Amino acid sequence: MNCFFVSDLHGRTDRYEKLFNAVMEEQPSALFLGGDLLPSPYRALKTGKPFYQNFIREFLVRRLTRLKETMGKRYPRVFAILGNDDARSEEPVMQEADELGVLEYCHNRCLTWENFNVYGYTDIPPSPFLLKDWERYDVTDYVRPGCISPEEGAFTVTPRGREFKSGTIETDLKKLTGENDLSCSIFLFHSPPHGCKLDRAALDGRHIDDVQVDVHVGSTAIRRFIEKRQPLLTLHGHIHESTRITGSWKETFNRTVSFNASHDGPELSLVRFSPRNPENAERELL
């Protein structure tokens, strides 16, 4: 069962075209899209160009539709989440794409594929960035030095019924999974787990109020969840430079295998894996 995993394409159509060509050529069983799929809103602010220019409808859905028509029954299952750089205002368009059958939008859902359960979860812990559509407190309302509280940032969709003080990534994951057996589950996260080879940021030597900033910026809740619940496989992105700094794009937590597909170069980072043998996964820069 050959599968593809990519993340953090940030609207780069050249990366998408490389991905679609690889899908056509290799015909994977499933494709996992790990968030930050759209053009960066911060780049749009700097250039003065329109925010997303209907990227999902005008590019992603059209290209996936064409791919599906060409491949027919060989078209893979496409599991997708958004990322912290993707405006929540685009979520209804992702849901429309789900209804069209070109992808399956996974955030806060559990989907069945073959003999596996696929879970999706987009939110990350508080970051230094202003867009807070996809940020949650981690295990408490503590905010690391240099980061901005979700309550103090900007939103493209006004939060409704969202209790910032009591809602956390930790409680979200408990609600999503309950007491389910996760031994045959694949988790599509945007944030990596904290304190490992997958969440290393380029923050060396940075101090705020004489406090050394933590160079590991992943989620403590996700790390604890993986260690306690031991899913089969977890897929992550978000920290582009982590693999360059640590030299590793995968990590193991007892029985769980975890990958980071984000990349800070111009290439497409493509992870190929089989859920039946995830430890033998390979990563290629295209």
C-alpha positions as CSV (number, residue, x, y, z in Angstrom):
1,M,0.0,0.0,0.0
2,N,2.0,2.9,-1.3
3,C,1.0,6.3,0.2
4,F,2.1,9.9,-0.3
5,F,2.4,12.5,2.5
6,V,3.1,16.2,1.8
7,S,2.7,19.3,3.9
8,D,3.2,23.1,3.9
9,L,3.0,23.6,0.1
10,H,1.9,27.2,0.8
11,G,0.2,27.7,-2.6
12,R,3.3,26.9,-4.6
13,T,1.8,25.6,-7.8
14,D,5.2,24.2,-9.0
15,R,5.2,21.9,-5.9
16,Y,1.6,20.9,-6.6
17,E,2.4,20.0,-10.2
18,K,5.3,17.9,-9.1
19,L,3.0,16.1,-6.7
20,F,0.2,15.6,-9.3
21,N,2.8,14.2,-11.7
22,A,4.1,11.7,-9.1
23,V,0.5,10.7,-8.3
24,M,-0.2,10.0,-12.0
25,E,3.0,8.0,-12.4
26,E,3.1,6.0,-9.2
27,Q,-0.7,5.7,-8.5
28,P,-0.6,5.7,-4.6
29,S,-3.4,4.2,-2.6
30,A,-3.8,7.4,-0.6
31,L,-2.5,11.0,-0.5
32,F,-2.3,12.9,2.8
33,L,-2.2,16.7,2.7
34,G,-0.9,18.0,6.1
35,G,-2.0,21.7,6.0
36,D,-0.7,25.1,5.0
37,L,-1.9,24.3,1.6
38,L,-2.8,27.9,0.5
39,P,-0.8,31.0,-0.4
40,S,0.5,32.7,2.8
41,P,-1.7,35.5,4.0
42,Y,1.4,37.4,5.2
43,R,2.9,37.3,1.7
44,A,-0.4,38.7,0.4
45,L,-0.2,41.6,2.9
46,K,3.4,42.4,1.8
47,T,2.7,42.2,-1.9
48,G,-0.8,43.8,-1.8
49,K,-2.2,40.9,-3.9
50,P,-5.6,39.5,-3.1
51,F,-5.7,37.2,-0.1
52,Y,-6.2,33.7,-1.6
53,Q,-7.5,34.5,-5.1
54,N,-10.0,31.5,-4.8
55,F,-7.0,29.2,-4.7
56,I,-8.9,26.1,-3.6
57,R,-11.7,26.4,-6.1
58,E,-9.7,27.8,-9.0
59,F,-6.6,25.7,-8.6
60,L,-6.7,22.8,-6.1
61,V,-10.2,21.5,-6.9
62,R,-9.8,22.0,-10.7
63,R,-6.5,20.1,-10.7
64,L,-7.7,17.3,-8.5
65,T,-10.9,17.0,-10.5
66,R,-8.8,16.7,-13.7
67,L,-6.6,14.1,-12.0
68,K,-9.6,12.1,-10.9
69,E,-11.1,12.1,-14.4
70,T,-7.8,11.0,-15.9
71,M,-7.1,8.3,-13.3
72,G,-10.6,6.9,-12.8
73,K,-10.7,4.1,-10.4
74,R,-6.9,4.5,-9.8
75,Y,-7.5,7.9,-8.2
76,P,-6.3,7.8,-4.5
77,R,-8.1,8.6,-1.4
78,V,-7.1,12.2,-0.6
79,F,-7.1,13.1,3.1
80,A,-6.6,16.8,3.9
81,I,-6.5,19.3,6.7
82,L,-5.7,23.0,6.7
83,G,-2.8,24.7,8.6
84,N,-2.2,27.7,10.8
85,D,-1.4,29.8,7.7
86,D,-4.7,28.8,6.0
87,A,-7.6,31.1,6.8
88,R,-10.5,29.4,8.5
89,S,-12.8,31.4,6.2
90,E,-11.7,28.8,3.5
91,E,-13.0,25.9,5.5
92,P,-16.4,25.8,3.8
93,V,-14.6,25.6,0.4
94,M,-12.7,22.6,1.7
95,Q,-16.0,21.1,2.7
96,E,-17.4,21.7,-0.7
97,A,-14.4,19.9,-2.2
98,D,-15.2,17.0,0.1
99,E,-18.8,16.9,-1.2
100,L,-17.5,16.9,-4.8
101,G,-15.5,13.8,-3.9
102,V,-12.0,15.1,-4.8
103,L,-10.7,15.1,-1.3
104,E,-11.8,14.2,2.3
105,Y,-11.6,17.0,4.8
106,C,-10.4,15.5,8.0
107,H,-10.2,18.2,10.7
108,N,-11.8,16.8,13.9
109,R,-13.1,13.7,12.1
110,C,-12.4,10.0,12.0
111,L,-12.6,8.4,8.6
112,T,-12.2,4.7,7.6
113,W,-9.8,3.6,5.0
114,E,-9.0,0.0,4.3
115,N,-8.4,-1.5,7.8
116,F,-7.3,1.9,9.2
117,N,-8.9,4.8,10.9
118,V,-7.7,8.2,9.7
119,Y,-8.0,11.1,12.2
120,G,-7.4,14.8,11.3
121,Y,-6.5,17.7,13.6
122,T,-5.3,21.1,12.5
123,D,-4.8,23.3,15.6
124,I,-1.4,24.3,16.8
125,P,-0.2,25.8,20.2
126,P,0.1,29.6,20.5
127,S,2.6,30.9,18.1
128,P,4.3,34.3,17.4
129,F,2.0,34.8,14.4
130,L,-1.1,37.1,14.4
131,L,-3.5,34.8,12.6
132,K,-5.2,32.7,15.3
133,D,-7.9,30.8,13.3
134,W,-6.2,27.5,14.0
135,E,-4.5,28.0,17.4
136,R,-5.5,26.6,20.8
137,Y,-4.0,26.6,24.2
138,D,-1.9,23.4,24.5
139,V,-2.5,21.7,27.9
140,T,-3.0,24.9,30.0
141,D,-3.4,28.6,29.1
142,Y,0.4,29.1,29.4
143,V,1.9,31.0,26.5
144,R,5.6,30.5,25.8
145,P,7.8,33.6,25.7
146,G,7.7,35.3,22.3
147,C,4.3,33.9,21.4
148,I,0.9,35.6,21.3
149,S,-2.2,34.3,23.1
150,P,-5.1,33.1,20.8
151,E,-7.2,35.7,22.5
152,E,-5.0,38.5,21.3
153,G,-4.7,37.7,17.6
154,A,-6.7,38.1,14.5
155,F,-9.4,35.8,13.0
156,T,-11.0,35.5,9.6
157,V,-14.0,33.7,11.2
158,T,-15.2,35.1,14.5
159,P,-15.0,32.3,17.1
160,R,-18.4,31.1,18.3
161,G,-18.8,29.1,21.5
162,R,-15.1,28.7,21.8
163,E,-13.9,28.9,25.4
164,F,-10.2,29.9,25.1
165,K,-9.5,29.5,28.8
166,S,-10.9,25.9,29.1
167,G,-10.5,24.6,25.6
168,T,-7.1,23.0,24.8
169,I,-5.5,20.7,22.3
170,E,-5.4,18.1,25.0
171,T,-9.1,18.2,25.6
172,D,-9.8,18.3,21.9
173,L,-7.9,15.1,21.3
174,K,-9.6,13.3,24.2
175,K,-13.0,14.3,22.7
176,L,-12.0,13.2,19.2
177,T,-10.7,9.8,20.1
178,G,-12.6,8.8,23.3
179,E,-11.6,5.3,24.4
180,N,-11.0,4.1,20.9
181,D,-8.3,1.6,20.1
182,L,-5.8,3.5,18.1
183,S,-3.4,0.7,17.2
184,C,-4.5,0.8,13.5
185,S,-5.0,4.6,13.3
186,I,-3.2,7.3,11.2
187,F,-3.3,10.8,12.6
188,L,-2.9,13.8,10.2
189,F,-1.7,16.6,12.4
190,H,-0.4,20.0,11.4
191,S,1.7,20.6,14.6
192,P,4.5,18.2,15.5
193,P,4.9,16.8,19.0
194,H,7.1,18.9,21.4
195,G,10.7,18.2,22.2
196,C,11.7,15.8,19.4
197,K,13.4,15.8,16.0
198,L,10.3,17.1,14.2
199,D,9.7,20.4,16.0
200,R,13.1,22.1,16.1
201,A,12.9,25.7,15.1
202,A,15.8,28.1,14.2
203,L,15.6,30.0,17.5
204,D,19.1,29.4,18.8
205,G,20.4,32.2,21.0
206,R,17.1,34.1,21.0
207,H,16.2,35.6,24.4
208,I,13.1,37.5,25.5
209,D,13.4,39.3,28.9
210,D,16.6,37.4,29.5
211,V,14.8,34.1,29.1
212,Q,16.1,31.6,26.5
213,V,13.3,30.8,24.0
214,D,12.6,27.1,23.6
215,V,13.9,25.9,20.3
216,H,11.3,23.1,20.3
217,V,7.9,24.6,19.3
218,G,5.6,21.6,18.9
219,S,2.6,20.6,21.0
220,T,3.1,19.1,24.4
221,A,-0.5,17.8,24.3
222,I,0.2,15.9,21.0
223,R,3.5,14.5,22.4
224,R,1.7,13.2,25.5
225,F,-1.2,11.9,23.4
226,I,1.2,9.9,21.2
227,E,3.2,8.5,24.1
228,K,0.0,7.4,26.0
229,R,-2.3,6.3,23.2
230,Q,0.3,4.8,20.8
231,P,-1.4,5.3,17.4
232,L,0.2,3.4,14.5
233,L,1.4,6.5,12.6
234,T,1.3,10.3,13.0
235,L,1.9,12.8,10.2
236,H,3.1,16.3,10.9
237,G,4.3,19.6,9.2
238,H,4.5,23.2,10.3
239,I,8.2,23.5,11.3
240,H,9.9,23.9,7.9
241,E,13.5,24.0,9.1
242,S,13.4,21.1,11.5
243,T,14.7,18.4,9.2
244,R,17.6,20.6,8.1
245,I,18.6,21.3,11.7
246,T,18.1,17.9,13.2
247,G,18.9,15.8,10.1
248,S,15.8,13.7,10.6
249,W,12.3,13.8,9.3
250,K,11.0,10.8,11.3
251,E,10.8,9.9,14.9
252,T,9.6,6.9,16.9
253,F,7.7,7.0,20.2
254,N,7.7,3.3,21.3
255,R,5.4,1.7,18.8
256,T,4.3,4.9,17.0
257,V,6.1,6.1,13.9
258,S,6.0,9.9,13.2
259,F,6.9,11.9,10.1
260,N,7.5,15.6,9.3
261,A,7.0,16.4,5.6
262,S,7.6,20.2,5.8
263,H,10.7,21.6,4.1
264,D,12.4,25.0,4.0
265,G,13.8,24.8,0.5
266,P,12.1,25.3,-2.9
267,E,11.6,21.6,-3.6
268,L,8.6,19.4,-2.9
269,S,9.2,17.2,0.1
270,L,7.4,13.9,-0.7
271,V,7.2,11.1,2.0
272,R,6.3,7.7,0.6
273,F,5.1,5.1,3.1
274,S,3.1,2.0,3.7
275,P,0.9,1.9,6.8
276,R,1.7,-1.8,7.0
277,N,5.4,-1.1,7.3
278,P,5.8,2.7,8.2
279,E,9.3,2.3,9.6
280,N,10.5,1.8,6.0
281,A,9.2,5.1,4.7
282,E,11.3,7.2,2.4
283,R,11.6,11.0,1.8
284,E,12.5,12.5,-1.5
285,L,13.0,16.2,-2.5
286,L,11.5,16.8,-6.0
